[in-house]
Every structure is written in structure tokens, then in C-alpha cells.
């Protein structure tokens, strides 16, 4: 333990800091880049990050899984009792499963982060806001996820967690000077004129198409297929295309944070609390009903009414989505009801983590669906049906420019809902990006475009300023340019993390480089050989030095390297397993959905 006492700071909100005494920041999230003039001159250190090593991640994954299995059934029974219902656990998994799992992971992170700090450092004091416990409740799953990054929300949460620890330092409680940010209001991108016109056309088309809706039509919403392919699929199913995605955007959630009922939550909380030998279990059971979004409790009846009043098929042939199983409360409620009635529920793969990333599967959508349609791989769960990259269905092969530039595709700062310290990990990730660009030779560097993630402004990590402070001559794309257009202007695409984009460019046979942190520690054991083969032919790299050398060595003739026979064999083998293409995609998908 470090002997010098320091004042504990848990968030970036400077109202809780002590500027004239030694302090310890609980994590990187406390030190905002655009406020460094406030913290750089302080006598301050940052606590050691929690949970980053492979053994720790594995242990926390299995611990979280065990806690979910232990408490979810009891949680569902209490909700059924309160709502006077008899819904199955599968109903509740579809509706609240993602939120419940994220809550377990998030609480494990907050509890272990605080515990590690108190164990390894001497603390002189800490400041928390005077706040009603109701401030921890979110409106829905999406706003919960946003709140996990909110300074005041986290400060209040830590104030509740620390009550379970034996401490020997004073706690100061201060008044709020600013309201908790309304995290339910997500940042919206400005729509292009073309997109607005498309929405207008589809909205008016839906007015007509709904008149021809049959009660047993298949319900297809956000299938991840391109719009034209989704329309073709509905026609192949002999039904008039409805394009529900545009109609769905008009429906508002019928609940408000003002509906919060503290007495009801207290009763449920008391019924859920246990007396365990594990302080982690005690904290989770004490807080989970305080964190439960309003739409699942006080707004449950209204949510159900709106869901059941949607003009969606009453007896759907099947339900198919690749997106709305996550954070779409109205769809989830409607879908869960239909599943209770015996109708089939199919989910398409969304993203690259399934079958590739360690400690990821099975996700809620995998275990609750009757069929889980993958992009090529087959696993042990009976739900798995191998198909193809849904996003590429019916899409002409993307072009790239053999004489074009270099495109570096960036990740955004993750939401703070993992068991480990994602802020520290992202700082290391960004340092690797800077190393990569610094090591590039003159020609590729002058041709470089750094593509920021479209959602980077949702976070306060200041990528733009960090990049320009590092090198003011760099060219940034702010996530607004069509990615297909960007790719078509470049000769080589560098994915800076293990992303969905890697599967898309590899399946389209576009010159691709990939590099990430942590070696193969985050890859499933069965999938490692495929990535080792990609590494042997120079596609996958595990350091910025290695990938920069590959760019420099092959810049003058990328196509010669990319079209090498061995590389193409490995690429095809990888894609056959993880990123298949299909010549007859609609016919193939129709067969999967109907069999």
C-alpha cells in the first residue's frame, strides 16, 4: 500500500475535487483532455486500472455469468408478482436481459475498481453529492447505457457502493450545482437531403402498404440487409413490403422519469436483498432495483399498451431482426409477447464479435431466438444457422483505388459497461494509433485519412484535438462521409481494432490490414488458428510497429502483395468461416427463414 494519503476523486466533475491537497483519481475518465489545465499541475496520481489482464477478464466473465444465473430467475418472479403476470423467463430475457447483464458487468467494474483503490492506496477523504437514490434510475436501456458514462450519476452510484466498505476517512456530502445530464437524449446526426427525401417517400408509402398488410405476414425490422434487398426478401415471401424501420422511428416511448415510485422500489428491493458472505452479491442485490429503468417497472403497463397497439402482424409467420432486440423497448415487448404465444423469432448476426471474441457468446439474442443466422460460422447452439454477411446481400462488389490513399478506421471510446477499465485501455489504444502514424513513411503518411467513428462526439475524449495536438497536418474524416465512398478512394484500408468492418472489407476482397491490442487473448480458442493464418500472410498485426512496416514495404504496389496466391487462399478460407458471400443471397435467406 502507498503510504501517502490522498483525497479520492471518482469523476471528472471538479466540484468533488480538492485542489490544495494530494489527490488520487479513480480512473482516466476523471481527467478530461480539454480540462488538463485544471489537473496537470495538481499533486495527483491515477489509480491502477482494474481488470485488464486476461486472467482477470476471464474470472470476471465467469463471475458475472454465475451472478446472472443465480439472480435472474428471482428477479423475474418479483417482476411477475408485482405486475400480476406469469411471463416466462424467456419473455423477461427478451425484454430486460441485455440491461440485466450490462448492470451486472457495470456493477462488478465499479465495485472492484473502488475496492482495489481502497486496498492499495491510503485515502484522506472523498466527496459525494447529496442525492436521492431515484437519481440512479434511467428511462430505458439506452439511457442507462449513457448514464454509465455520466459524472454525477457515477458519483452517486459510488456513494451507495462505498457504504458496504469499512472506511477510516471522512466523506463530505455536497449539493448538486448542475443537473444530471438527460442521457436519454442521444446525439442525432443531421440527415442528408437524400435521406430526408427517402424517409418522406417511405413514410407515405407505408400509409398505403399497411392497407394490404395480412395478419400472418412475416415481420421484418432492421434485418441488416440493404433496403433494396430487404424489399426483395419480402416480395420473395409473397407479401407487400412494409419497410417497418421508417414507421418505427415515429413511435415514442410512453414513459417518463417522473413516473418513478420510490415506495414500490423499496418493497421490491427489500424482497430481493440477501445476506450473503459475498459483499459483491450484497451490493448488487441492494442496487439492482434502484437501477431498474422506469419503462420496465412504473411504465410497464403503458409500454405494453403501446406495443400491443402497433399495426404489426397479429399472427406473424415469423419475426426477423438483426438490430431491434437491443434497446428498442417497444419492439422487445411486442416480440416477447409473440414469443409467449408461440410465434417464431429469428435474429441475424450484428457485428463481428459472435464466434470470434472470447467471453462474448452466448448473448441474449442468441439464446432467446429460435434461429440465430450467422455470417458463416456454426457453433454448438442448435439455433445457429450459417448464412452470409447480411450487409453485403445484393450489393455490387465495392471498389478501391490501386493508386489511392491510405485509410485508417478508428474506434470510439467504449461505454463504461464492461467489467474492466475501458478508459485506460482506450488510452493505450490511442497511443498505438499515434505510434502507427508516426512510423509511416512520407508518401503513405501524406496520403493518410483518419476516419473517426461517427459516434465519437457522444463521448468527451476529444479525439479531434488530441490528433491535431499530436500532428496538425493530419487529415481527419469526422464519420460523416459515406464509408463506401471513402474506401473507393483508397488503395489500402487499415482497421485499428477487431471490428465489423474487417469482415466487410475482407469479404469484398479489398486490401485490408488489421491491428489491435492484447494479442490473441481476446480471441476464442477455436478461432485463433484462422487469425494466426491471417497474421502469417501479413493481414493481422499485433503492434503499431509491425503494421506500419507492412504499409511502408508494400505502399508502391499494394496489389502485388494483396493478390499473392497464398494470401488469397487464407483470406478465402477465413471468409468462408466468418464472412461468407452469397451469389443468391435472397433465395438462400428465404430458405433459412422458411425451413
N, C-alpha and C positions, 0 to 999 in steps of 0.2 A: 504493500500500500504506500502511495506517495504521501509524505508527512505534511506538507504544507496545506493548510486549509484553504478552500476556495468556495466562492459563492456559486451555487448551481443555477445555470440558466438553461431552460428547457426549450425555448422557442426563439424566433427572430424578433419577437415583439420587445422593443427596447424599454418599455415600461417596467418589465420584470428584471432588468439588468441592474447591477451595481457598478458604477463606473470608477469608483475610487477605492476598490479593493480587489484582490486577486479573484478571478472567476474561472469557472470551467463550463464550457459549452457542452451540452449533452450530445450534440452531433453537428455535422456540416450544415444542416438546414438552418441552424441559428445564425450563420454568417452569410448574409446576402451580399452578393458581389457589388451591387450598387450602393451598399451601405458600408463598404470596407473602411471608409474614412472614420467610421464610428468604432470599429472593433480592432483595426490593425494596431493602434497604439496602446491598447489595453494590456494589462498584465493578465493574459488569458491563454488557456490551453483548450484543446478539444478532446473530449473523452475518446478512448479507444473504441473504434466501431465494433458493433456486435454482430456475430453470426455469419461472417463472410467465408470462413474456410469450409471445405467440402464436408468434413465430418459433422460440423455444427449444423450445416444446412440439412444434411440427411437426418440428423437427430431431431431437429425441429419439425421437419416434414412429417415424420412418423408420429411425433408427439401431437402435432396438430390433427393429424388423421385420427389418432386414438381419441382425442378430446371430442372431435366431431361425432364419432361413432358413439361415444359414451353419453353425450348430452342432447343430440338432435332429436331422438325419439321422445324424450321427456319434454323438450321444448315444444314439439308438435302437439303433444297431448294437452299441454296447458293452453295453447292457442285454440285447439278444437273445443276445449271446455269453455274457454272464455267466449268464443263466437257461437257456441251451441251448434257445432258441426261435427261430422265424423269423417273428415277427409283423411285419405291415406297419407303415409309419409312421402309417397311419390308426388302427390299433389303439392305438399309443402316444399319438397325439394325443387320442383319446377318454379315455385313462386319465390321462395326465400333462400334456397340452397346456396346460391352464389354469395349472397350477403352474409349468411351464417358462416361460411367457410372463410371469407375475407375478414370477418370480425375476429374469428379465432386466430388467424395468422397475424392480424394487426395487433391484437392484444398480447400475443406471445412476444412480438417485437418490442412493444412499449414496456411490458413487464421486465423482460430480460435486459433491455437496454438500461433501464433505471436500476435494476438490481446489480448489474455489472459495474455501473458507475459508483453506486454506494459502497460496493465491496472493495473497489480498487483505489478510491480517492477519499480524502477527508473533506467533508463538506461543512462550511461555516453557516449556511442558511440557504433559503430558497424563497421565491415569491410566486404566489398563485393568485388568480383572480377570485374575488368573491362572486360566486355564480351559482344559480340554481342548477340542479342536476339535469333539468329539462333541456339545457343548452346542448347536451350531448346527442339529443335525438335529431335525426335527419328526416327529410321529407320522403326520400326513396333511396334506392340502391345507388343511383348515380350521384346524388348529393352526398350520400355517406362517403363514397369514394373520394369526392372532392374535399369534404371536411377533414379527411385523414391528412391532408396537407395544410390545413388552416392553423395558424399560430395560436389563436385564442382557444379554439376547440381542443387542440392538443395540450395546451397548458391546463385546461380544466380537467381533461382526462388524466393527466399525470397527478393532479391534485387528489383525485379519487384513488389512484393506484397506490400512492405513497402512504396512504392510511394503513395499508396492510404490512408496512415495514416498520421495524423498530429503529427509530432515528434519535440522534442526540444533538440535533441542531434546530434552531428556531425557524418557523415558517411565517412569513409575512403575507397577509391577505390584503390585496389592493382592489380598488374599484375599477371597473371597466371604463376606459375612456373612448373606446370605439366598439361598435357592434361587431358581432361575428359576421364575417362576410357571408352573403347569401350564395352558398356554393351550389344551390340548385339552378342558378342562372349560369349556364355554360356559355363559354365564348363561342360566338357564331361567326362563321366566315361569310363575307359578303358574296352573294350569289352573282354569277355572271349573267349577262343579258340572255345568253343562250339557255342557261339553266333555268332562269325565271320563266322564259317562254315555254320550255319543256314542261315545267311544273303546271303552268296555266293550261296547256293543252291536255295534260294527263288528268288534271282536276276536272275539266269539263268533259273529257272522255268518260271518266268514272261515273258522272251523273247519268250517262246513257247506258254504260255497260252494266251497272248494278241492276237495271231493269231486266236483264237477261241472266242474272245470277240464279243458279239452281241450288237447292238446299244441300245437295250432295256433291257439289263441285269440290275439287281439291283446293285447299287454301295454301297459297304460296306467297310468302312475305320475306323480302330481303334474302333471296336464295343464294346470293353472292355471284349469280350468273350475270353477265352483261344484260342490260334491259332488253335488247333485241332477242337474246337467247331465252330469257325468261318468258317473253311473249310467245316465242316459237314452242316452248315447252308446254304452255297452256293450250295452245292450238293443237299440239300433238296429243294432248289429253282430251281433245274434243270438247273444250269449254272456251267460252269467250274470255279473253284475257282481261283481268281486272286491275292490274297494276296497283295493288293494295298499298305499296310503300308510300305513294303520294297522298293517298287518302288517310293513312295512319298518321301522317305528320300534322294533320289538322286537329287531332284529338288531344285534349289537355287532361292532365291528371286531376281528379276531382277531390283533392285533399289539401290541407293547409297545416302548417306548423302550429297554428292557433288551436287546432283540434287536440293538442297534447293533453292527456288526462293523467296527472301525477298520481292520483289515488289508485287508479286502475293498475298502473305500472308497479306501484309499490306492493299491491297484493300479489301480482304475478311474480314479482321479484322475490318476495318472501317465500313463495311456493317453490322457487327454483334454487334458492340458496342451499348449499350443502355445507357440512362440517367435515372438510377433507384434511388429510395430512399434507396435502399439496397446496401451498399458498397460491400457485398459479391457477389451480382449479377453483379455489375460493374467490379469487379476484374475477375470473371470467364469469362465474355464476352470479356474482354480485352485480356485474355491469352489463350483461348482455341484454336485459330488458330495458335498461336506461338507453342503450344504443339502438334499440329496435326502431327502424324507420316508421314514421306515423302511418304511412299507407298500409302497413301490414297489421296495424292494431286499431287505432282510433278511426282510420279511414278505410278499414277493410270492407265494410258493407257498401259504402259508396263506390269503392273501386270495383267490387263485384257487380254492382248495378250497371256501371258504365261498360264493363267488359261484356256483360250479357246482352247489352243493348246495341252492340256493334252489328252492322249489316253484313256480317260474315256468315259463311255457310253454316246452317244449323246442324247438319249431319255430314261433315266433311269427309270426302273419300280418304283423305289423309291431310296432315298438317306438315308443311315443309318450310324450314327457315335455316339460315346459316348465321343469323345475327341476333334476332329479337329475343332469343332465350336469355339474353344478358341485358338487364337494366330496363327492359320495356315492361313496365308493371301491368299495363292493360292487356297486352298480348299474353304475358305469362299467366295471368289469372284466367283468361279465356281458354288458353291452351290446357292448363291444369284441369279445368272443369271438363273439357272434352276428353282428356285422357281418363278422367274418372268415369266417364260414360262409355269408355271402351274404344274410342277412335284412335287411329294410329298417328304417331308423332315421329317425324323424321328430322334429323339435323345434319346439315352439311358442315364439313370441316371449315373453320375460320382461322386462317393463320398457319404458321409453321411449327408450333410447339408440340402438337399431337404426334406421338410416335418418335419424336426427336429429343425433346428436352427432358432431362431427368427430373423426377419428383414433380411432374406436372399432371399426368394422367393417372386415373380417370377423372375427368372434370364432370361437373354436374350434368352438362348436356349429353355427355357420353353415356352415363348410367341411367338417365331418365328417358332417353329416346328409344323407340323401337328399332330404328336403324340409324347408325351413325356413318355417314357417307364420307370416306376419306379421299385424299388426293392420290391414293395409290397403294398405301400400305395396309396390311391386315394384321390385326392383333388378336389376342385370346378372347376378348369380349365377343359374345355372339352378335352384338349389334353392329359390328364393323363390316362395312361393305366397301371394298376398294373401287374407286372411280378415277377421277382425273382432277386437275386444277380447275375448279369451277369458274374462277375469274377469267380463264382463258377460253372458255367454251365459245366456239363460233367466231373467235377473234382471229383476224389475219395475223400471221407472224410479224412480230414487231421488228422494226428496222433499227440498225445502228449505223453510225458513220465511221468507216475504217480510217478516215483522215480527221475525225472529230476530236473532241476534248476528253477530259478525264472527269468523271462524276463520282463524288464521294457522298454517299447517302447516310444521313445521321439519325440517331435515335433521340427521343426527348427524355427528360428526367422522368423516371417511373413514379407512379403514385406510391405513396408510403403505405402499402398494404401487404408487403412481404414480411417474412419472419426475420430477414437480415437488413442491414443498413444499406438501403439502395442509394442514398445520397452520397455516401463515401465511395461506393462502387462506381457511381456515375462520375464522380470527380476523377477517379483513376482512369475511367473510360475516356474522358475528355482530354486528359493528359496524353493518352495514347494517340488521340486524333491529332494533337499538336505535333507530337513526335513524327507521325507519318508525313504530315505536310512539310515539316522542316527538312526531312530527309529526301524529298523529291528533287530530282534534277531540274534544271531551269525550264526545259521545254514542257514536260508534263505539269510542272507547277504553274507555269503561265497559262496552261490550258485547263486548269482545275476549276470546277464549280462545286461548292459545298452546299448540298441540299439539306436545309434544316427541316426537321419534322414539322408537318402542318400544325401540330398542336403545341409547339414549343412555347407559345405566348401564354398558355394556360398555367405555366409554371414560372417561378421567379428566379430562374437560373441565369438569365441574361446571356444566352449563347452569342447573340449578335455582338454585344460589347466585348465579351471575352475573346471572340475571334479577332475583332478589329484591334483590340489592345495587343494581341499576340502578333498580328501581321495586318496592317491597314490596307495592304494591296490585294487581299484575298477577295474572291468573288463569291458572294453568297446568294443562294436562292432561298426564299422565305417560305417555301412549301406551297406556294400558290400556283406555280406553273404546272401544267399537266405533265405527269411523270412520263407518259409515253413520248411526249414531245422532247423532254429533256434527254431521255435515253436515245432517241433518234439522232440527237446532235452530238453524241459522244461515241468514242471508239472503245472505251473501257469503263465498266461500272464497278465501283468498289463499295461493297456493303460493309459498314463498320461494326455490324453486330449480326448475330444469327437471327435473321428476320424473314418475314413472309416474302419480301422482295427477292431474296436469294433463290427461292423456289420458282418464282415467276421468271426471272431472267435466265436461270439455268434451263428451265423447260422451254424457253423461247430460243435457246442456243445463242444467247448474247454474251460476248466476252465479259466474264464475271470474276471478281476477286472478293474473298470474304476474310475478315479477320475479327477476332474477338478475344475477350479476357478469359482467364481461368482454364485454359487448355481444353481438355475433353471432360473436365469434372462435371460440367453441366449437361452432358450428352448421355442419353440412355445407353446402357451397355450394348444392347443388340444393334444399336445404330452407329456406334463408334467405328466399326470397320468401313462403313460407307464414307465417313468423313476422313478417315485415315487415307483412303484411296484418293479423295479429292485433294488432300494435302500433298500426297506423293506426286501428283501432276501439277501442283502449283496453284490450285484454285483456293484452297483454305490455308490461312496463315494464323499463327498464334502470337505474333508480335508485330508492332508497327515497323520495326526494322526489316523484317522478312518481307512484308507486303510491299514496302517502299522499294526494296531491291528488285522485286518482281516487276513492278511498274517500270522502273528505270531500265532494266535489262531488256524489256520487250516493247518499249514505247514506240520505236520506229517501225515495228512490224508485229503488231498485236495479233493479227490474223494468222500469221505463220505459227505462233505459239498455240493459239486457240484451236486451230484446225488440225493439230497433230493427232494422229490416229489413236494413240493411247489415251490422250486426254478425252477425245470424243467418246471412246468406249466407256471410260469411267463416268463421264457426265451422263451418258445414256443409261447406264446401269443405276446410277443414283436417282435419276428422274423416273425410271420405271418403278422404283420403290416409293419415292416420296413426292414426285411432281409429274405424274403422267399427263400426256396429251392424248386427245381423242379426236379422231377424224369425224366420227359420227356421234358427237357428244350428246345431242338431244335425244337421239334414239337410245343410246346407252343409258342415260339418266332416266328416261321414261321406263325402261325395262326394270331398272333398280327400284324405282318408286312403286311400280305396279306388281312386282313379283312377290 
